[in-house]
Amino acid sequence: MAALKELYSHDFFDIFAQALSNEVPGFDKAIFFERIFDNSWENLELKERMRHTTKVLNSFFSGDVFSDIDCIKRLVPQLQKLGVKNGNLEYILLADYIEVFGQEYFEEAFNAFQIVTPFSTCEFAIRPFILKYPDKAIPLMLKWCSHSNEHVRRLASEGCRPRLPWAMALPPLKKNPAPIFPIIQALLFDESEYVRRSVANNLNDISKDHPQLVLEFAQKWIGHSENTDKLIKHACRGLLKSNFPGIMDLFGLGVAEEHVQVEMQLTEPKVTMGGDLYFSVNIKNAASHSLKLRLEYAVYFLRQNGTWSKKVFKISERNALSNETVSLLKKHSFRYITTRKYYSGIHYVSAIVNGIEFHKHEFELI
């Protein structure tokens, strides 16, 4: 599997240079390639390559920010004419240009975001503007909630997520998310699932710092419609994993511990680095009535300092009749991933049913 940084390939720059030649007077492709593929290029990762390209691009522009941002907007239809489809990650460099060189020009930058974001998302680039111009950015993003294009409406929500992955955090909104809620409210019933999913992710972000606030919001809107219920459930996934007080009852998952009997077994007590942990779980509904069961498991990953980090993984939700036993065979992979480093030694795994943790089992990663 090719590294993400290879998105910025020679083929990519061939197309990009063709679009630039149609918009930038005197554009010289040979010099452009020489500056892009300099001695540092091979050692740059994805975001570094993006920022490097942004700076090289600026050296070919006029130096007048108004004209240059206008050129960024015109590149979108040029690229579309060349067959580039919407949604390509590598073209976030257009938004990056606006972020780097347009921060002193709020109106021009936000107008450009509306043009660029349907082609390639501006959710990362907009965040410095929110921090710099909170009294202007948030109200304008609220107006975007009624925009005809779903990508612009989504940007209103996605751009102000307090903890957007891969992006700078928004500390003021982490501390006080009140300015976000008018946007959430305006998009709660949006016709686009793409937009509603962003709203759910925004609420999930907020729940990490203000769980009670999100619980109360969920309690207010649960049952309004099928779409809203789906949104609320996705928004509360973090609260469900942490078994925040009241969250299980909200979704009909409250259960007394004595109503559930759980047996768990590991196939092997040792797992090879890069291999898989296999385990089985039997869950019996010992109640006199049917139960809705939320099935999860937790892995306690050994840290370098000798402590453990717990992470919860969802398996499924299902109904179980009285005295019915649900049997599962699961595996957890310890193959290499970029987001987690594994350490040899003792780990633990446990079964979780409706937020109640059972049977913490030890295994060794070797």
C-alpha positions in Angstrom: 0.0 0.0 0.0 1.5 3.3 -1.1 2.1 6.0 1.5 -0.3 8.9 1.6 2.4 11.3 0.7 2.6 9.6 -2.7 -0.7 11.3 -3.6 1.6 14.1 -4.6 3.0 12.3 -7.6 4.5 13.4 -10.9 1.1 12.5 -12.5 -0.7 14.8 -10.0 1.6 17.7 -10.8 1.3 17.1 -14.5 -2.4 17.8 -14.3 -2.0 20.6 -11.7 0.6 22.3 -13.9 -1.7 22.1 -16.9 -4.4 23.9 -14.9 -1.9 26.5 -13.7 -0.7 27.2 -17.3 -4.3 28.1 -18.2 -4.6 30.7 -15.4 -1.1 32.0 -14.5 0.5 34.3 -17.1 4.0 33.2 -18.0 3.8 29.9 -16.1 6.9 27.7 -16.6 6.2 24.0 -15.9 9.9 23.1 -16.0 10.8 25.6 -13.3 7.7 24.7 -11.3 8.8 21.0 -11.3 12.3 22.0 -10.3 11.1 23.9 -7.3 8.6 21.2 -6.3 11.0 18.2 -6.6 13.9 19.8 -4.7 16.4 18.1 -2.5 14.0 17.9 0.4 11.1 16.4 -1.4 11.7 12.7 -0.8 11.9 13.2 3.0 8.6 15.2 3.2 5.4 13.6 4.5 1.9 14.4 3.2 1.2 17.6 5.0 4.8 18.8 4.5 4.5 18.2 0.8 1.2 20.1 0.7 2.7 23.1 2.5 5.8 23.0 0.3 3.6 23.0 -2.8 1.7 26.0 -1.3 4.9 28.0 -0.9 6.1 27.1 -4.4 2.7 28.0 -5.9 3.0 31.4 -4.2 6.3 32.1 -6.0 4.4 31.8 -9.4 1.5 34.1 -8.4 1.3 37.9 -8.7 1.9 38.8 -5.1 -1.5 40.6 -4.9 -3.5 38.5 -2.5 -6.9 39.5 -3.9 -5.8 38.3 -7.4 -4.1 35.2 -6.1 -7.1 34.0 -4.1 -9.3 34.7 -7.1 -6.9 32.5 -9.1 -7.3 29.7 -6.6 -11.1 29.9 -7.2 -10.6 29.8 -10.9 -8.4 26.7 -10.7 -11.4 24.6 -9.5 -13.3 24.7 -12.8 -10.0 24.4 -14.7 -9.2 21.1 -12.9 -12.7 19.9 -13.4 -12.4 20.4 -17.1 -9.3 18.3 -17.0 -11.3 15.4 -15.5 -10.4 15.9 -11.8 -13.4 14.8 -9.7 -14.5 16.4 -6.5 -13.3 15.1 -3.2 -9.6 14.4 -3.9 -7.6 14.8 -0.7 -4.5 16.1 -2.4 -6.3 19.2 -3.6 -6.6 20.4 0.0 -3.6 22.4 -1.0 -6.0 25.0 -2.6 -7.5 25.6 0.8 -4.0 25.5 2.4 -3.0 28.4 0.1 -6.0 30.4 1.4 -5.0 29.5 5.0 -1.4 30.5 4.6 -1.7 33.7 2.5 -5.3 34.9 3.2 -5.6 35.2 6.9 -5.5 39.0 6.7 -8.3 39.0 4.2 -11.3 37.5 6.0 -14.1 38.2 3.5 -12.1 37.1 0.4 -10.9 33.9 2.2 -14.4 32.9 3.3 -15.8 33.6 -0.2 -13.1 31.3 -1.6 -13.9 28.6 0.9 -17.4 28.4 -0.4 -16.1 27.9 -3.9 -13.3 25.4 -3.1 -14.9 23.2 -0.4 -17.3 21.3 -2.8 -14.2 20.4 -4.8 -11.8 19.6 -1.9 -12.7 20.2 1.8 -11.7 23.4 3.6 -12.4 22.0 7.1 -8.7 22.2 8.1 -7.9 25.6 6.5 -10.8 27.4 8.0 -9.8 26.8 11.6 -7.2 29.5 12.0 -9.8 32.0 10.8 -12.2 30.8 13.5 -9.5 31.4 16.2 -8.6 34.8 14.7 -12.1 36.1 13.9 -14.5 34.3 16.1 -17.1 37.1 16.1 -17.1 37.1 12.3 -16.5 33.5 11.4 -19.1 31.7 13.5 -22.0 34.0 12.4 -21.1 33.6 8.8 -20.8 29.8 9.2 -24.3 29.9 10.7 -25.5 31.5 7.5 -23.9 28.7 5.5 -26.3 26.3 7.2 -28.9 27.4 4.6 -26.6 27.2 1.6 -27.8 25.2 -1.3 -24.6 23.1 -1.5 -24.3 20.3 1.0 -20.5 20.7 1.1 -20.8 24.3 2.3 -23.4 23.3 4.9 -21.1 20.5 6.1 -18.2 22.9 6.3 -20.3 25.0 8.8 -20.3 22.0 11.1 -17.1 20.2 10.3 -15.0 23.3 10.4 -15.9 24.2 14.0 -15.5 20.8 15.5 -13.5 21.4 18.7 -11.4 18.3 18.2 -11.3 17.6 14.4 -8.8 14.8 13.8 -5.6 15.7 11.9 -6.4 19.4 12.5 -5.5 22.1 15.0 -7.9 22.0 18.0 -10.1 25.0 18.8 -9.4 25.6 22.5 -12.0 28.3 23.0 -14.7 26.1 21.6 -13.5 23.1 23.7 -13.9 25.3 26.8 -17.2 26.8 25.8 -19.1 25.1 22.9 -22.1 27.4 23.2 -21.3 29.2 19.9 -21.4 25.8 18.0 -24.9 24.9 19.1 -26.9 27.3 16.8 -25.0 25.6 13.9 -25.8 22.1 15.2 -29.4 23.1 15.7 -29.7 24.6 12.2 -28.3 21.4 10.6 -30.0 18.8 12.9 -32.7 18.0 10.4 -30.6 18.6 7.2 -31.7 16.5 4.2 -28.2 15.3 3.6 -26.8 12.4 5.6 -23.3 13.7 4.8 -24.1 16.9 6.7 -26.0 15.1 9.6 -23.0 12.8 10.1 -20.8 15.9 10.6 -23.2 17.2 13.1 -23.0 13.9 15.0 -19.2 14.0 14.9 -19.3 17.6 16.2 -21.5 16.6 19.1 -19.2 13.6 19.8 -16.2 16.0 20.0 -18.1 18.2 22.4 -19.0 15.2 24.6 -15.4 14.6 25.4 -15.3 17.9 27.3 -18.9 18.4 28.2 -20.6 15.0 28.4 -23.6 16.2 30.4 -24.4 18.9 27.9 -24.5 16.4 25.0 -26.5 14.0 27.1 -29.1 16.7 27.8 -29.2 17.6 24.1 -29.7 13.9 23.2 -32.5 13.5 25.7 -34.2 16.5 24.2 -34.2 15.3 20.6 -34.2 11.5 20.8 -37.4 10.1 19.3 -38.0 13.1 17.0 -37.4 11.1 13.8 -35.5 8.1 12.4 -32.8 10.4 11.0 -32.4 12.3 14.2 -32.2 9.1 16.2 -29.4 7.9 14.0 -27.6 11.2 14.4 -28.0 11.2 18.2 -26.8 7.6 18.5 -23.7 8.3 16.5 -23.1 11.5 18.5 -23.3 9.6 21.7 -20.9 6.8 20.8 -18.2 8.2 23.1 -20.6 8.4 26.0 -21.7 4.9 25.3 -18.2 3.6 25.3 -17.5 5.3 28.6 -20.9 4.3 30.1 -21.6 7.9 31.1 -24.4 8.0 33.7 -27.8 8.0 32.1 -26.6 7.2 28.5 -27.5 3.5 28.6 -31.1 4.2 29.8 -31.5 6.8 27.0 -31.1 4.0 24.4 -32.9 1.3 26.2 -29.7 -0.4 27.3 -30.0 -0.1 31.1 -29.7 -3.5 32.7 -29.0 -4.9 36.2 -25.7 -6.8 36.3 -27.4 -9.9 37.7 -29.5 -10.1 34.5 -26.4 -10.9 32.4 -24.1 -13.9 32.7 -20.9 -13.7 30.8 -18.2 -16.3 30.1 -15.1 -15.4 28.2 -12.2 -17.6 27.0 -8.9 -16.8 25.2 -7.8 -19.2 22.5 -4.1 -18.7 23.4 -2.5 -16.9 26.3 0.2 -15.5 24.1 0.0 -13.4 20.9 2.8 -12.8 18.5 3.6 -9.2 17.5 1.8 -8.7 14.2 -0.6 -11.5 14.9 -4.2 -11.8 16.2 -5.8 -12.3 19.6 -8.7 -14.8 19.4 -11.4 -15.0 22.1 -14.9 -16.3 22.6 -17.7 -14.8 24.6 -21.0 -16.3 25.8 -23.6 -13.9 27.1 -26.8 -15.3 28.7 -29.9 -13.2 29.3 -30.8 -14.4 32.8 -33.7 -12.0 33.1 -37.3 -13.1 32.8 -37.8 -10.8 29.8 -36.0 -10.0 26.6 -33.1 -7.6 26.7 -31.4 -5.3 24.3 -27.7 -6.0 24.5 -24.8 -3.7 23.5 -21.7 -6.0 23.1 -18.2 -4.5 23.3 -14.8 -5.5 24.4 -11.9 -3.6 25.9 -8.2 -4.1 25.3 -5.7 -2.7 27.9 -2.6 -1.9 25.8 0.7 -1.9 27.6 2.4 1.5 27.4 6.1 2.1 27.3 6.1 3.3 30.9 4.6 0.1 32.2 1.0 1.4 32.6 -2.0 0.4 30.5 -4.2 2.3 28.1 -7.8 1.1 27.8 -9.6 1.2 24.5 -13.2 0.0 23.9 -14.3 -1.6 20.6 -17.9 -2.1 19.7 -19.1 -5.6 18.5 -22.8 -5.2 17.9 -26.2 -4.5 19.4 -28.9 -7.2 19.4 -32.0 -8.5 21.3 -31.8 -11.6 23.5 -34.8 -13.5 24.6 -35.2 -14.6 28.2 -32.6 -17.4 28.9 -31.1 -17.0 25.5 -27.3 -17.3 25.1 -25.5 -15.2 22.5 -22.2 -16.7 21.5 -19.4 -14.8 19.8 -15.9 -15.6 18.4 -13.8 -12.5 17.9 -10.3 -11.6 17.0 -8.3 -8.4 17.6 -5.4 -7.7 15.3 -2.0 -6.6 16.5 -0.8 -5.9 13.0 1.2 -2.7 12.6 -0.8 0.5 12.3 0.4 4.1 12.2 -1.8 5.3 15.0 -0.6 2.9 17.7 2.7 1.5 18.8 2.6 -1.9 20.5 4.9 -3.0 23.3 5.8 -6.6 24.3 4.5 -7.7 27.6 1.3 -8.3 29.6 -2.0 -7.0 28.1 -5.6 -7.5 29.2 -8.9 -8.0 27.4 -12.4 -7.9 28.8 -16.0 -8.3 27.7 -18.4 -5.4 28.1 -22.2 -5.8 28.0 -24.4 -2.7 28.3 -21.6 -0.7 29.8 -20.8 -3.4 32.5 -17.3 -4.8 32.3 -16.8 -8.5 32.9 -13.9 -10.9 33.1 -10.6 -9.0 32.6 -8.3 -11.7 31.1 -4.5 -11.5 30.9 -2.5 -12.3 27.7 1.1 -11.7 26.7 2.2 -10.0 23.5 5.5 -11.4 22.4 
